[in-house]
Amino acid sequence: MLKENKIIIPWTEIEWTATRSSGAGGQHVNRTNSAVILRFSISKSLILNDTQKQKLLVRLQSRLAQGDDILIRIEDQRDQKSNKDRAYKLLCELVSRSLIDPKKRIATKPKKSAVRKRLNEKKRHSEVKKSRSEKF
């Protein structure tokens, strides 16, 4: 689904795994599965068409695991729900940004006044440096 240039991925297309967080946190970290691993398969997605899938496979090539799966691991928050929400939001943003085609740059020439201004500034700077060396 596309909503205001953002892709909304159905929760049914996402695989979730909860694991223990790493790092400091004491007993809480040792007892709870608050870290979340999100797995989204691009090729199995039903909301993306073939051209969108190809764009994602090319543009997200460095982020893909096992060919076409996007893996996101979040363990910032203390509770699983917050980490899940954050991972889902990150996935939606990542997919949406990757589907936007960058604008083509149109080559332009600098205006004559800009060129003149730059050359005058260079000349003035050169005069300043010359005046410093001609003291004696």
C-alpha positions in Angstrom: 0.0 0.0 0.0 1.2 3.5 -0.8 0.3 6.3 1.5 1.7 9.8 0.9 4.8 8.4 -0.8 5.3 5.9 2.0 4.9 2.2 1.6 2.8 0.6 4.3 3.9 -3.0 4.6 1.3 -5.4 6.1 2.4 -7.1 9.3 1.5 -10.4 7.7 4.4 -10.1 5.3 6.9 -9.7 8.1 8.6 -12.4 10.1 9.4 -11.5 13.7 11.9 -13.1 16.1 12.5 -12.0 19.7 15.9 -12.5 21.2 17.9 -11.4 24.3 19.5 -8.0 24.0 23.2 -7.6 24.3 25.2 -5.2 26.4 24.6 -3.8 29.9 21.2 -3.9 31.6 21.7 -6.3 34.4 19.1 -8.9 35.3 16.5 -7.4 33.0 18.6 -8.1 29.9 19.3 -11.6 31.1 15.7 -12.5 31.6 13.7 -10.8 28.8 13.6 -11.3 25.1 13.3 -7.6 24.3 15.5 -7.4 21.1 13.6 -7.9 17.9 14.7 -9.2 14.5 12.5 -8.3 11.6 12.7 -10.3 8.3 11.0 -9.0 5.2 11.3 -11.0 1.9 11.2 -8.7 -1.1 10.4 -11.5 -3.7 7.5 -13.0 -1.6 5.9 -9.6 -1.0 2.4 -9.2 -2.4 2.2 -5.4 -2.1 5.2 -4.7 -4.4 5.0 -5.0 -8.1 7.8 -6.5 -10.2 9.5 -3.2 -11.0 9.5 -2.1 -7.4 11.0 -5.5 -6.4 13.8 -5.1 -8.9 14.5 -1.5 -7.7 14.7 -2.7 -4.1 17.0 -5.7 -5.0 19.4 -3.4 -6.8 19.3 -0.4 -4.4 19.4 -2.4 -1.1 21.9 -4.9 -2.3 24.3 -4.3 0.6 21.5 -4.6 3.2 20.1 -7.9 1.9 20.5 -11.3 3.6 20.1 -14.6 1.8 19.5 -13.1 -1.5 16.3 -11.0 -1.0 15.6 -10.7 2.7 15.8 -7.4 4.6 17.0 -8.0 8.2 16.6 -5.4 10.8 17.7 -5.9 14.5 16.6 -3.4 17.1 17.4 -3.7 20.8 17.4 0.0 21.9 14.4 0.0 24.1 13.7 -2.1 27.2 10.4 -3.6 26.0 9.7 -5.7 22.9 6.8 -3.7 21.7 8.8 -0.5 21.4 11.5 -2.3 19.5 9.0 -3.9 17.2 7.4 -0.6 16.4 10.7 1.0 15.7 11.9 -1.8 13.5 8.6 -1.7 11.5 8.9 2.1 11.1 12.5 1.7 9.9 11.6 -0.9 7.4 8.8 1.2 5.9 11.1 4.3 5.7 13.9 2.2 4.1 11.6 0.7 1.4 9.9 4.0 0.7 13.3 5.9 0.3 14.6 3.2 -1.9 11.7 3.3 -4.3 12.0 7.1 -4.9 13.8 7.8 -8.2 16.5 10.5 -7.9 16.0 13.6 -10.0 18.3 14.0 -13.0 20.7 16.8 -12.7 20.5 19.4 -15.4 23.9 20.9 -16.2 24.0 24.7 -16.1 26.5 27.4 -16.7 27.3 30.0 -14.1 25.9 33.5 -14.8 28.3 36.1 -16.2 27.9 38.2 -13.1 28.9 35.3 -10.9 32.0 34.6 -13.0 32.9 38.3 -12.9 32.4 38.5 -9.2 34.6 35.4 -8.7 37.4 36.8 -10.8 37.3 40.2 -9.1 37.5 38.4 -5.7 40.5 36.4 -6.9 42.2 39.6 -8.2 41.6 41.4 -4.9 42.9 38.5 -2.9 46.0 38.3 -5.1 46.6 42.1 -4.5 46.3 41.6 -0.7 48.9 38.8 -0.8 51.3 40.9 -3.1 51.0 43.9 -0.7 52.1 41.7 2.2 55.3 40.5 0.4 56.4 44.0 -0.9 57.1 45.5 2.5 60.9 45.9 2.2 
